[in-house]
Amino acid sequence: MFVLPASDLTALDDWHANGLRATGSSSIVADEVFVLSHRFISGEVLASGRTPGMERNVGWIQRSPLMPTLAYALVPPALGAARASLAAFAVEVDGKVISHVDVLQTD
């Protein structure tokens, strides 16, 4: 992973995923940029939770390994999207019967 100045990047308004509107997410384009070595950290170091800033940052979030932290960030939006999709489906099929078995689809 690496850090770049925002001025080196272009944000694209291309995230229109169901349930993720409020995340403010967008694709980022970095075209012809150079990453300075002090702005880079390997995935192995991030996964270990032993990052260079650990001595200065005492909060649990700054001291957490990357993957468990990402799970906390990514799972709730996915659950929200699933719940919204299920609710929309239930509204769509409300009162409709499955052919040949006379059972309501919502049942």
Secondary structure as UniProt FT lines:
FT   HELIX           6..8
FT   STRAND          10..12
FT   TURN            18..19
FT   HELIX           21..23
FT   STRAND          27..29
FT   HELIX           37..39
FT   HELIX           43..48
FT   HELIX           52..55
FT   TURN            60..63
FT   HELIX           66..93
FT   TURN            94..95
FT   STRAND          97..98
FT   TURN            99..102
FT   STRAND          103..104
FT   TURN            105..106
//
